[in-house]
Amino acid sequence: MNGILPLWKEKGMTSHDCVYKLRKILGTKKVGHTGTLDPSVEGVLPICIGQATKVAEYITDAGKEYVAVISIGKATETEDADGAIVTENNEFKRFSRLEIENTLKKLTGEIEQTPPMYSAVKVNGHKLYEYARKGIEVERPKRMVKIHELELLDEKCEFEGTDVSFKIRINCGKGTYIRTLAVQIGELLGYPAHMASLVRTASGTYRKSDCHTLKELELLKEANQLETCIRPLEDALVDFPIVEVDDADYANIIHGQVLPKNPILDKGHPIVFMKNNKALAVYKIHPTKPELMKPEKMFPRNC
């Protein structure tokens, strides 16, 4: 079995839990997810099976869309609703719609983030959450992330109270911490804040309407219909230039030969060689011979 299965991860499960259960449902060990979702988060989690595990990184690197509830008034140690409160402001607050929208505009584009202490980012060979659980503070590496779009979803004109919350839609690039974005929104508004809830509504080209839950997959297995929800691995390659190969180049490509550079590679992206709508290989510029290109991924069982 080869392909991509768009899974709707439900709350209470880790991404690894999903992979473990799917290995049993699908009857194969070659299963991998495309980006960790915390147990408290539900949403789109594309799963790669068989040959498609080779393209998992392309889905992981693709854009994501989320819907988050931002809570203004309390900051937590984990930056979400699961952590203990570390800072609290109980004074009455009032924000206009325009004030919140202007805040979101300031955080749209390329922004700097510091990963939360309770995260899997590694420092000196150890994950940050390992330090956090021991009460050890370490310097966290800052990173630049891309926020393509922030939209205020609540229709109110005024937001007020001792605790103020509002829902936003986030379209962002890889590596973005929505928990940290919630804290940054609070900082610009002048108050402590955290992410109250989060749903991943899209990952790459996959949306909720494409997904199945684990329970649905179990039922499809009983009905011998699992294959109907497996998408081709080519789905993960749609953003790359595609070259349909002729018989003359076919043998060289399936054997992973180094080839003269295709002019399309001047745009800096890998290219996909295909035959009869099946991906044969992903090629990129040779690291030491820029006039040549070499395979980055090969799909021998797809040939």
C-alpha positions as CSV (number, residue, x, y, z in Angstrom):
1,M,0.0,0.0,0.0
2,N,1.4,3.4,-1.1
3,G,-0.1,6.8,-0.8
4,I,-1.3,9.6,1.5
5,L,-4.2,9.2,3.9
6,P,-5.7,12.5,5.2
7,L,-6.5,11.8,8.8
8,W,-8.6,13.9,11.1
9,K,-6.8,13.7,14.4
10,E,-9.1,13.9,17.4
11,K,-8.4,15.5,20.7
12,G,-6.7,13.4,23.4
13,M,-4.3,11.5,21.1
14,T,-0.7,12.2,20.1
15,S,0.4,12.1,16.5
16,H,2.4,8.9,17.4
17,D,-0.8,7.3,18.9
18,C,-2.4,7.8,15.5
19,V,0.5,6.2,13.6
20,Y,0.5,3.3,16.0
21,K,-3.3,2.6,15.5
22,L,-3.0,3.1,11.7
23,R,-0.3,0.5,11.4
24,K,-2.7,-2.0,12.8
25,I,-5.6,-0.8,10.6
26,L,-3.6,-0.6,7.4
27,G,-1.6,-3.8,8.1
28,T,1.8,-2.2,7.4
29,K,4.7,-0.7,9.5
30,K,5.7,1.8,6.9
31,V,3.5,4.7,8.2
32,G,4.5,8.2,9.1
33,H,2.8,11.5,10.0
34,T,3.6,14.9,8.5
35,G,3.9,17.2,11.5
36,T,3.2,16.8,15.2
37,L,-0.2,17.9,16.6
38,D,-0.4,18.3,20.4
39,P,-2.9,16.0,22.2
40,S,-5.2,18.9,22.9
41,V,-5.3,19.9,19.3
42,E,-7.5,18.3,16.7
43,G,-7.3,18.7,12.9
44,V,-5.8,17.7,9.6
45,L,-2.9,15.3,9.9
46,P,-1.8,13.8,6.5
47,I,-0.4,10.3,7.0
48,C,2.2,8.8,4.5
49,I,2.1,5.1,3.7
50,G,4.8,3.0,2.0
51,Q,6.6,4.9,-0.8
52,A,4.8,8.1,0.2
53,T,6.9,8.3,3.4
54,K,9.6,9.6,1.1
55,V,7.5,12.8,0.4
56,A,6.4,13.4,4.0
57,E,8.9,16.3,4.4
58,Y,7.2,18.1,1.4
59,I,3.9,18.0,3.2
60,T,5.5,19.0,6.5
61,D,7.1,22.0,4.7
62,A,3.8,23.1,3.1
63,G,1.6,25.8,4.5
64,K,-0.8,25.2,7.3
65,E,-4.1,26.8,8.3
66,Y,-5.5,26.9,11.8
67,V,-8.4,28.3,13.7
68,A,-7.4,29.4,17.2
69,V,-9.1,31.0,20.2
70,I,-6.9,33.7,21.7
71,S,-7.5,34.5,25.4
72,I,-6.3,37.8,26.8
73,G,-5.7,38.2,30.6
74,K,-3.7,35.1,31.6
75,A,-0.3,33.7,30.5
76,T,0.6,30.1,31.1
77,E,3.8,28.2,31.3
78,T,3.0,26.2,28.2
79,E,1.4,29.2,26.3
80,D,-1.8,27.2,25.9
81,A,-4.8,26.2,28.2
82,D,-3.0,23.1,29.5
83,G,-0.3,24.9,31.5
84,A,-0.3,26.5,34.9
85,I,-1.0,30.2,35.1
86,V,2.2,32.2,35.5
87,T,0.8,35.8,35.0
88,E,-2.7,37.1,35.4
89,N,-4.3,40.5,34.9
90,N,-7.9,40.8,36.2
91,E,-8.6,44.4,35.3
92,F,-11.5,45.2,33.0
93,K,-10.3,45.3,29.4
94,R,-11.9,46.8,26.2
95,F,-10.7,46.4,22.7
96,S,-12.2,47.6,19.5
97,R,-12.4,45.4,16.4
98,L,-10.1,47.8,14.6
99,E,-7.5,47.6,17.4
100,I,-7.4,43.8,17.2
101,E,-7.3,43.8,13.4
102,N,-4.4,46.3,13.4
103,T,-2.6,44.1,15.9
104,L,-3.0,41.1,13.6
105,K,-1.7,43.2,10.7
106,K,1.5,43.9,12.6
107,L,2.1,40.1,13.0
108,T,1.4,39.3,9.3
109,G,4.5,38.7,7.1
110,E,7.9,37.4,8.3
111,I,8.1,37.6,12.1
112,E,10.5,36.5,14.8
113,Q,9.4,33.9,17.3
114,T,11.1,32.3,20.4
115,P,9.9,28.7,20.7
116,P,8.1,27.9,24.0
117,M,10.0,26.1,26.7
118,Y,7.4,23.3,26.4
119,S,8.3,22.3,22.9
120,A,10.3,19.7,21.0
121,V,13.0,22.2,19.8
122,K,16.4,20.8,20.6
123,V,19.1,22.8,22.5
124,N,22.5,21.1,23.1
125,G,21.0,17.7,22.1
126,H,18.0,17.9,24.5
127,K,14.4,18.9,23.8
128,L,13.2,22.1,25.5
129,Y,10.4,20.4,27.3
130,E,13.0,18.2,29.0
131,Y,14.7,21.2,30.4
132,A,11.3,22.7,31.4
133,R,10.2,19.7,33.3
134,K,13.4,19.9,35.4
135,G,12.9,23.6,35.9
136,I,16.0,24.5,33.9
137,E,15.9,27.7,31.9
138,V,18.0,27.7,28.7
139,E,18.5,30.2,26.0
140,R,16.1,29.4,23.2
141,P,17.1,30.0,19.6
142,K,14.9,32.6,17.8
143,R,13.5,31.8,14.4
144,M,11.9,33.6,11.6
145,V,8.5,32.3,10.5
146,K,6.1,33.4,7.8
147,I,2.5,34.4,8.6
148,H,0.7,34.6,5.3
149,E,-2.7,35.7,6.7
150,L,-4.4,36.5,10.0
151,E,-8.2,37.0,10.0
152,L,-10.4,37.9,12.9
153,L,-13.4,35.6,12.7
154,D,-15.6,37.0,15.5
155,E,-18.0,39.6,14.1
156,K,-18.3,41.7,17.3
157,C,-17.3,45.4,17.1
158,E,-16.2,45.5,20.8
159,F,-14.5,42.9,23.0
160,E,-14.6,43.6,26.7
161,G,-14.3,41.9,30.1
162,T,-11.7,40.8,32.6
163,D,-10.9,37.9,30.3
164,V,-11.3,38.6,26.6
165,S,-11.2,36.0,23.9
166,F,-11.6,36.0,20.2
167,K,-11.2,33.5,17.3
168,I,-8.7,34.0,14.5
169,R,-7.8,32.1,11.3
170,I,-4.1,31.7,10.7
171,N,-2.5,30.8,7.3
172,C,1.2,30.2,8.0
173,G,4.4,28.6,6.9
174,K,6.4,25.8,8.6
175,G,7.8,26.1,12.1
176,T,5.1,28.6,13.3
177,Y,4.1,28.2,16.9
178,I,0.5,29.3,17.3
179,R,0.8,29.3,21.1
180,T,3.6,31.8,20.8
181,L,1.6,33.9,18.3
182,A,-1.1,34.1,20.9
183,V,1.4,35.5,23.4
184,Q,2.7,37.9,20.8
185,I,-0.8,39.2,20.2
186,G,-1.3,39.7,23.9
187,E,2.0,41.6,24.2
188,L,1.0,44.0,21.4
189,L,-2.4,44.6,23.1
190,G,-0.6,45.1,26.4
191,Y,-1.7,42.1,28.4
192,P,-0.7,38.5,29.2
193,A,-2.3,36.0,26.8
194,H,-2.4,32.3,25.8
195,M,-3.9,30.1,23.2
196,A,-7.2,28.7,24.6
197,S,-7.9,26.2,21.8
198,L,-6.6,25.2,18.4
199,V,-7.8,23.3,15.3
200,R,-5.7,22.6,12.2
201,T,-8.1,23.2,9.3
202,A,-5.6,22.5,6.5
203,S,-2.2,21.0,5.8
204,G,-0.8,21.5,2.4
205,T,-3.6,20.7,-0.1
206,Y,-5.7,18.7,2.5
207,R,-8.7,20.1,4.3
208,K,-11.2,18.7,6.8
209,S,-13.5,17.6,4.0
210,D,-10.7,15.3,2.7
211,C,-10.2,13.6,6.1
212,H,-11.3,10.4,7.9
213,T,-11.3,9.7,11.6
214,L,-9.7,6.5,12.9
215,K,-13.2,5.1,13.6
216,E,-14.3,5.7,10.0
217,L,-11.1,4.0,8.8
218,E,-11.9,1.0,10.9
219,L,-15.4,0.8,9.3
220,L,-13.9,1.2,5.8
221,K,-11.5,-1.7,6.5
222,E,-14.4,-3.9,7.6
223,A,-16.1,-3.1,4.3
224,N,-12.9,-3.7,2.3
225,Q,-13.0,0.0,1.1
226,L,-9.7,1.4,2.7
227,E,-8.2,2.0,-0.7
228,T,-10.9,4.6,-1.5
229,C,-9.4,7.1,1.0
230,I,-5.7,6.7,0.0
231,R,-4.5,9.5,-2.1
232,P,-1.6,9.2,-4.6
233,L,1.9,10.3,-3.4
234,E,1.8,12.7,-6.4
235,D,-0.5,14.9,-4.2
236,A,2.6,16.0,-2.2
237,L,4.4,17.1,-5.3
238,V,1.8,19.4,-6.9
239,D,3.8,22.6,-6.0
240,F,6.9,21.4,-8.0
241,P,7.4,21.8,-11.7
242,I,6.6,18.5,-13.5
243,V,8.4,17.1,-16.5
244,E,6.8,14.2,-18.4
245,V,9.7,12.0,-19.6
246,D,10.1,10.2,-22.9
247,D,11.4,6.6,-23.4
248,A,14.9,7.9,-24.0
249,D,15.2,9.5,-20.5
250,Y,13.1,6.9,-18.7
251,A,15.9,4.4,-18.1
252,N,18.4,7.0,-16.9
253,I,15.9,8.4,-14.4
254,I,14.7,5.2,-12.9
255,H,18.3,4.2,-12.3
256,G,19.1,7.5,-10.6
257,Q,21.5,8.8,-13.1
258,V,23.0,12.3,-12.9
259,L,21.6,14.3,-15.7
260,P,22.3,17.7,-17.4
261,K,20.5,20.4,-15.5
262,N,17.0,21.1,-16.8
263,P,16.4,24.9,-17.4
264,I,13.4,24.7,-15.0
265,L,15.8,24.2,-12.1
266,D,17.0,27.8,-12.6
267,K,13.9,28.8,-10.5
268,G,15.5,27.0,-7.5
269,H,12.9,24.4,-6.9
270,P,13.3,20.6,-7.3
271,I,11.5,19.2,-10.3
272,V,9.5,16.0,-10.6
273,F,10.0,13.5,-13.5
274,M,6.8,11.7,-14.3
275,K,5.6,9.1,-16.8
276,N,1.9,8.3,-17.3
277,N,1.1,10.6,-14.4
278,K,3.3,8.5,-12.0
279,A,6.2,10.2,-10.2
280,L,9.5,8.5,-11.0
281,A,11.9,10.8,-9.1
282,V,12.5,14.3,-7.7
283,Y,15.7,15.9,-9.0
284,K,17.6,18.9,-7.6
285,I,20.8,20.8,-8.7
286,H,24.0,18.8,-8.0
287,P,25.7,20.2,-4.9
288,T,29.1,20.4,-6.4
289,K,28.4,20.5,-10.2
290,P,25.8,23.2,-10.9
291,E,25.6,22.2,-14.5
292,L,24.1,18.8,-13.5
293,M,21.2,17.6,-11.4
294,K,20.9,14.5,-9.2
295,P,17.9,12.6,-7.7
296,E,16.7,13.7,-4.3
297,K,13.9,11.1,-4.1
298,M,13.3,7.9,-6.1
299,F,10.1,6.0,-6.3
300,P,11.0,2.6,-7.8
301,R,7.8,0.9,-7.0
302,N,5.9,3.7,-8.7
303,C,7.6,2.9,-12.1
